[in-house]
Amino acid sequence: MKAIRNLLDKLRPTFSEGGKLSKLHSTFDAFETFLFVPNTVTRKGAHIRDCNDIKRVMIVVVVALLPALLFGMYNVGLQHFRAVGDAVAAASVWSCFWFGFLRMLPMIVVSYVVGLGIEFAAAQIRGHEVNEGFLVSGLLIPMIMPIDVPLWMVAVATAFAVIIGKEVFGGTGMNIFNPALLARAFVFFAYTPYISGEDVWTAGLLAGEGIDGYSGATPLTQLSENVHETLAHADVQSWFLGTIPGSIGETSTVAILIGAVILLWTGVASWRTMLSVFVGGYLMGLLFNLIGANEYMTMPAWYHLILGGFAFGAVFMATDPVTSAQTNVGKCIVGFLIGALAVMIRVVNPGYPEGMMLAILFMNALAPLVDHYVVQANINRRNKRLKLAK
């Protein structure tokens, strides 16, 4: 590391003001601060003294995503070999993981190349530092996509998320909506056949490589089509472990909970938001159990918490510190409503079996309003206490 430090020190004058490559100062600064903690300090005014900057926080989130990412790669291979009827390969953890790794790696590369390319270009044009927020978004985008989505579609969705979802608002920390969810929403509404149905969740089914009679439908899709039959043969253990068709990083509740422990232990994510999402979803499920107007409503409420993208959204999406509420009470309210809305969308509209994406994006838009009323209520309570004291 000392050799790299010396090399960067020699190159800095070239990229500093007056140097031959001074126009690329933002790019040089991004690489330097990624490798080393900045050696600059504030000398006046209020400031926070802490060893963690946004880049280190983003890296913690990436580490928390790794269990779900690695299991997702394994599951991609597992579902593929099941689809083609190769029981020997499906029984081999390494074969499944290696197949999934090779299928998912291009998606991750495309996401980072396109997203970071736009981020670097925007920083150079504005003369600002490169924002680090895409370290997480670049990994989240492929993890919430179907495995068979075309790479050009990943590129277009990533560009839309970065430009329309972030840069037009001023970059990291200024965006209203979660960029990764915007990318998924873009694909869902612009290229619906590539993110819905039975064939997109298992690698090879779109190319017709599957054996006759094999279904790649997710449990949520099966529930929306035939609730009674699906519940009668429910494999809850597979739902919880994640050995089912679905988005790459969303199937394994176990892996997601490991990531949740990392986020909570490091203090990066809010337990209030995370817990409130699960409570809201569970209570809404219980409410539908009481109504019982159809078979879907009678499904055990806790099933919703382990199916689809519910757990992944609660842990990694709803807790986004930029797009979620800022006040503690607001975090509880927003989290609760996200969980409740997600289950409501699933049950009330069977044509759209996964409701987590829309629920989070909807509450992203309302989070500032929730914070406003929470703060205003606090001001009103203080004013009343002041009047009583007088």
Secondary structure, DSSP 8 states (H G I E B T S, - for coil): -HHHHHHHHHHHHHHSTTSTTGGGHHHHHHHHHHHS-------SS-----S--HHHHHHHHHHHHHHHHHHHHHHHHHHHHHHHT-HHHHT-HHHHHHHHHHHHHHHHHHHHHHHHHHHHHHHHHHT----STHHHHHHHHHHTS-TTS-HHHHHHHHHHHHHTTTGGGTSTTT-SS-HHHHHHHHHHHHSGGGTSSSSTTSTTTTTT-S-TT-----HHHHHHH-HHHHHHT--HHHHHHT-SSS-TTTS-HHHHHHHHHHHHHHT-S-HHHHHHHHHHHHHHHHHHHHH--STGGGS-TTHHHHSTTHHHIIIIITT-TTTS-SSHHHHHHHHHHHHHHHHHHHHH-TTS---HHHHHHHHHHHHHHHHHHHHHHHHHHHHHHHHHH-
